[in-house]
Amino acid sequence: MLSVQGLTRRYGDTLAVDDVTFEVPQGAMVGFVGGNGAGKTTTMRMILGVLQPTEGEVLWAGSPAPRGVRSRFGYMPEERGLYPKQPVLGQLVYLGQLHGMNAKDAKTRASELLERFGLGERMGDKVETLSLGNQQRAQIIAAVLGDPLALVLDEPFSGLDPAAVDQMSELLREHTARGIPVLFSSHQLDLVDRLCDSIVVLHKGRVVARGTADELKASAPLRYRLTMTSDTGWVRDVPGIEVVDLEGPSVLIEPTDEGVAERLLADAVARGGVREFSRIRPTLSEIYREVAA
């Protein structure tokens, strides 16, 4: 298991990452969510050992992660780390060798992955001649090439078309099925919701929420929508009800508890003309906006 405990990073008077703690269990996929400047990339670089934390530590299997272990983490930087004027395959072979592979095995594995991602005919082309999406595919291959102990991926889905997103998702699931912990950041919250076992939300360098998508949704305020054939303005006078939004026959409410919601429904039925009474469960995007406000 990969875990970070109290990671903090200061740049002079600027506190970029503030006491960040979370875990990426064996075989789990964890989404790392936050706005630009939230501290995600800085945290990832501290996990890799590229940056030294001002405070805190990175643990592997419960002990401080040594350099030898972290060198076997697969990393994908957001800004891409491939050399634009070098051929794709040769560069991947070189990167595989840096991760301890011999040249023959690195070439075989890189060629297999390039074929899988539709780049078999572009192996000898320079990186700069590839589209941005294909460069992203090559960068993903570089991250997984050396049989990594863990994967730390910064915006891996950026620039990918839907088919490539599906390919990438399948590749990551293959790794988690082998017990490899995967941490990835993304602004595509629908993908995070769909793929991840748990989510960590970072805002201004601090963890403001974490848990499974269901846990985060369950912690959101209790909300219902009531729609009737007549005006619902009378709901404003019901004790225990906060009106969030009201527009003619439709009203969005926050009751203090389920009992208040049930009594409201009974009142509405007595008035006649109820078309809808439903629990509103927030999307991950709505939860993110709530906790990162």
PLY file of the C-alpha trace (Angstrom):
ply
format ascii 1.0
element vertex 293
property float x
property float y
property float z
element edge 292
property int vertex1
property int vertex2
end_header
0.00 0.00 0.00
1.10 3.52 -0.83
0.30 6.19 1.72
1.25 9.78 2.38
1.31 11.14 5.89
1.23 14.85 6.64
2.92 15.91 3.39
3.66 19.63 3.46
5.59 21.76 0.99
6.51 25.41 1.42
8.10 27.75 -1.09
9.28 30.62 1.08
6.13 32.11 2.58
3.86 30.18 0.21
2.27 27.01 1.56
1.64 24.91 -1.57
0.68 21.64 0.17
-0.59 21.61 3.72
-0.59 18.41 5.83
-1.92 16.09 3.12
-2.70 12.54 4.26
-4.35 9.73 2.31
-3.82 6.11 1.22
-3.80 4.24 -2.07
-4.47 0.61 -1.11
-3.14 -2.37 -2.98
-5.15 -2.95 -6.14
-7.18 0.25 -5.74
-7.64 3.18 -8.08
-7.79 6.53 -6.30
-8.84 9.76 -8.00
-6.99 12.92 -7.02
-9.28 15.89 -7.66
-8.74 19.62 -7.33
-8.66 22.86 -9.26
-5.61 24.39 -10.89
-3.09 25.31 -8.22
-4.66 23.03 -5.60
-1.35 21.21 -5.03
-1.98 17.93 -6.84
1.15 17.96 -9.02
3.34 19.08 -6.11
2.00 16.21 -4.00
2.64 13.72 -6.79
6.19 14.95 -7.21
6.80 14.48 -3.51
5.44 10.93 -3.75
7.93 10.23 -6.56
10.81 11.85 -4.67
11.28 14.54 -7.31
10.51 17.12 -4.62
11.44 16.80 -0.98
8.60 17.56 1.45
9.05 20.30 4.00
7.28 17.97 6.42
5.68 14.54 6.29
6.63 11.29 4.61
5.71 8.80 1.91
5.17 5.21 3.07
5.29 1.96 1.16
3.92 -1.13 2.93
3.86 0.86 6.16
7.51 1.96 6.10
9.25 5.03 4.64
9.54 4.44 0.90
13.23 4.18 -0.08
14.62 5.59 -3.30
14.85 2.10 -4.83
11.14 1.51 -4.37
10.10 4.94 -5.63
12.27 4.51 -8.72
9.91 1.68 -9.68
6.81 3.84 -9.53
5.39 4.54 -12.97
4.92 8.30 -13.39
3.13 10.27 -16.04
3.65 14.05 -15.82
0.87 16.35 -16.99
3.23 18.31 -19.25
4.53 15.09 -20.86
8.15 14.07 -20.43
9.05 12.61 -23.81
11.74 14.11 -26.02
9.97 15.50 -29.10
12.77 14.92 -31.62
13.47 11.30 -30.76
11.73 8.27 -32.35
8.91 6.82 -30.27
10.09 3.22 -29.96
13.75 4.02 -29.33
12.82 6.44 -26.61
10.50 3.94 -24.91
13.23 1.29 -25.00
15.62 3.75 -23.35
13.08 4.58 -20.64
12.45 0.89 -20.06
16.17 0.36 -19.55
16.20 3.16 -16.98
13.60 1.10 -15.09
15.86 -1.97 -15.12
14.64 -3.76 -18.24
17.07 -5.16 -20.78
16.88 -3.67 -24.26
15.31 -6.75 -25.85
12.49 -7.05 -23.31
11.87 -3.31 -23.37
11.59 -3.32 -27.16
9.22 -6.30 -27.16
6.95 -4.85 -24.49
6.97 -1.33 -25.94
6.14 -2.69 -29.39
3.21 -4.69 -27.97
1.78 -1.64 -26.22
2.27 0.61 -29.26
0.37 -1.91 -31.38
-2.36 -2.11 -28.77
-2.80 1.66 -28.73
-2.89 1.92 -32.52
0.66 3.27 -32.93
2.25 0.22 -34.50
2.92 2.04 -37.77
4.37 5.09 -35.98
7.09 3.37 -33.95
9.92 4.96 -35.91
8.37 8.43 -36.06
9.58 11.30 -33.93
7.33 12.16 -30.99
6.76 15.70 -32.29
5.10 14.33 -35.43
2.37 12.61 -33.43
-0.94 14.23 -32.58
-1.38 15.36 -28.98
-3.63 12.38 -28.31
-1.05 9.95 -29.67
1.69 11.65 -27.67
-0.50 11.03 -24.63
-0.76 7.36 -25.56
3.04 7.12 -25.85
3.44 8.82 -22.46
1.04 6.32 -20.88
3.06 3.46 -22.35
6.23 4.95 -20.85
4.57 5.01 -17.41
3.52 1.34 -17.42
6.46 -0.09 -19.35
8.81 -1.06 -16.54
6.51 -3.36 -14.50
5.79 -0.58 -11.96
5.08 -1.19 -8.28
2.61 1.71 -8.32
1.27 4.20 -10.86
1.12 7.95 -10.27
-0.53 9.64 -13.24
-1.09 13.37 -13.66
-4.07 14.01 -15.98
-3.66 10.76 -17.95
-6.95 11.18 -19.85
-6.25 14.68 -21.09
-6.55 14.95 -24.87
-7.78 11.41 -25.40
-10.78 10.58 -27.55
-13.51 8.27 -26.13
-11.99 5.14 -27.66
-8.59 5.93 -26.17
-10.20 6.67 -22.79
-11.70 3.17 -22.85
-8.32 1.67 -23.78
-6.63 3.57 -20.97
-9.30 2.54 -18.46
-8.87 -1.11 -19.42
-5.10 -0.85 -19.06
-5.39 0.66 -15.57
-7.86 -2.00 -14.47
-5.41 -4.68 -15.62
-2.84 -3.17 -13.28
-5.17 -2.87 -10.28
-6.25 -6.49 -10.87
-2.61 -7.43 -10.28
-2.63 -5.55 -6.98
-0.90 -2.37 -8.18
-2.10 0.85 -6.48
-3.03 3.59 -8.94
-3.30 7.30 -8.14
-4.39 9.64 -10.91
-5.48 13.24 -11.08
-8.16 14.44 -13.46
-10.52 17.32 -14.10
-12.91 14.87 -15.79
-15.02 14.10 -12.73
-17.37 11.77 -14.59
-14.40 9.48 -15.28
-13.22 9.72 -11.68
-16.72 8.79 -10.51
-16.88 5.83 -12.89
-13.38 4.41 -12.43
-12.18 5.10 -8.91
-12.55 3.08 -5.73
-12.09 6.25 -3.71
-11.54 9.96 -4.22
-9.36 12.59 -2.55
-10.38 16.22 -3.03
-7.66 18.85 -2.64
-8.36 22.57 -2.28
-5.74 25.25 -1.63
-3.22 22.58 -0.65
-5.45 20.79 1.87
-7.56 17.64 1.73
-11.15 18.86 2.07
-12.92 15.56 1.36
-12.10 11.90 0.81
-13.93 8.61 0.55
-15.76 6.54 -2.01
-18.08 8.32 -4.42
-21.06 6.86 -2.55
-19.69 8.06 0.79
-19.15 11.57 -0.54
-22.63 11.63 -2.03
-24.16 10.33 1.21
-22.50 13.16 3.14
-24.18 15.77 0.94
-27.22 17.66 2.29
-30.56 15.84 2.23
-32.50 17.27 -0.71
-35.82 16.51 -2.39
-37.64 17.90 -5.38
-41.42 18.34 -5.20
-43.35 19.07 -8.39
-47.10 19.69 -8.39
-49.76 20.82 -10.83
-50.15 24.03 -8.81
-47.85 26.62 -7.24
-45.59 25.32 -4.43
-44.98 28.61 -2.67
-46.78 27.27 0.41
-43.72 25.09 1.12
-41.86 28.16 2.41
-44.08 28.13 5.52
-43.53 24.47 6.40
-41.44 24.06 9.61
-38.15 22.20 9.18
-37.91 22.95 5.45
-35.31 25.15 3.75
-36.26 26.12 0.23
-33.20 25.94 -2.01
-34.94 26.83 -5.26
-38.57 27.47 -6.16
-40.08 28.05 -9.57
-43.85 27.85 -9.80
-44.96 24.23 -9.47
-41.45 22.89 -8.71
-39.47 23.37 -5.51
-36.08 22.03 -4.34
-35.92 21.64 -0.56
-33.58 20.66 2.26
-35.59 19.07 5.09
-34.01 18.73 8.52
-34.66 14.97 8.38
-36.57 12.25 6.54
-39.55 12.59 8.87
-40.01 16.23 7.84
-39.82 15.18 4.18
-42.49 12.52 4.70
-44.83 15.01 6.38
-44.30 17.46 3.53
-45.25 14.76 1.04
-48.41 13.98 3.02
-49.34 17.69 2.98
-48.74 17.85 -0.77
-50.85 14.75 -1.43
-53.66 16.26 0.63
-53.52 19.36 -1.57
-53.68 17.17 -4.69
-51.77 17.17 -7.97
-48.37 15.74 -6.96
-46.34 14.90 -10.05
-42.95 14.20 -8.50
-41.37 13.76 -5.10
-37.83 12.45 -5.39
-34.55 12.40 -3.49
-31.93 14.46 -5.30
-28.52 12.79 -5.16
-25.70 15.13 -6.15
-23.18 14.41 -8.86
-19.49 14.30 -8.03
-19.10 17.66 -9.78
-21.71 19.21 -7.47
-20.02 17.73 -4.40
-16.67 19.07 -5.56
-18.06 22.56 -6.01
-19.62 22.35 -2.54
-16.47 21.29 -0.66
-14.08 23.46 -2.70
-16.12 26.65 -2.42
0 1
1 2
2 3
3 4
4 5
5 6
6 7
7 8
8 9
9 10
10 11
11 12
12 13
13 14
14 15
15 16
16 17
17 18
18 19
19 20
20 21
21 22
22 23
23 24
24 25
25 26
26 27
27 28
28 29
29 30
30 31
31 32
32 33
33 34
34 35
35 36
36 37
37 38
38 39
39 40
40 41
41 42
42 43
43 44
44 45
45 46
46 47
47 48
48 49
49 50
50 51
51 52
52 53
53 54
54 55
55 56
56 57
57 58
58 59
59 60
60 61
61 62
62 63
63 64
64 65
65 66
66 67
67 68
68 69
69 70
70 71
71 72
72 73
73 74
74 75
75 76
76 77
77 78
78 79
79 80
80 81
81 82
82 83
83 84
84 85
85 86
86 87
87 88
88 89
89 90
90 91
91 92
92 93
93 94
94 95
95 96
96 97
97 98
98 99
99 100
100 101
101 102
102 103
103 104
104 105
105 106
106 107
107 108
108 109
109 110
110 111
111 112
112 113
113 114
114 115
115 116
116 117
117 118
118 119
119 120
120 121
121 122
122 123
123 124
124 125
125 126
126 127
127 128
128 129
129 130
130 131
131 132
132 133
133 134
134 135
135 136
136 137
137 138
138 139
139 140
140 141
141 142
142 143
143 144
144 145
145 146
146 147
147 148
148 149
149 150
150 151
151 152
152 153
153 154
154 155
155 156
156 157
157 158
158 159
159 160
160 161
161 162
162 163
163 164
164 165
165 166
166 167
167 168
168 169
169 170
170 171
171 172
172 173
173 174
174 175
175 176
176 177
177 178
178 179
179 180
180 181
181 182
182 183
183 184
184 185
185 186
186 187
187 188
188 189
189 190
190 191
191 192
192 193
193 194
194 195
195 196
196 197
197 198
198 199
199 200
200 201
201 202
202 203
203 204
204 205
205 206
206 207
207 208
208 209
209 210
210 211
211 212
212 213
213 214
214 215
215 216
216 217
217 218
218 219
219 220
220 221
221 222
222 223
223 224
224 225
225 226
226 227
227 228
228 229
229 230
230 231
231 232
232 233
233 234
234 235
235 236
236 237
237 238
238 239
239 240
240 241
241 242
242 243
243 244
244 245
245 246
246 247
247 248
248 249
249 250
250 251
251 252
252 253
253 254
254 255
255 256
256 257
257 258
258 259
259 260
260 261
261 262
262 263
263 264
264 265
265 266
266 267
267 268
268 269
269 270
270 271
271 272
272 273
273 274
274 275
275 276
276 277
277 278
278 279
279 280
280 281
281 282
282 283
283 284
284 285
285 286
286 287
287 288
288 289
289 290
290 291
291 292
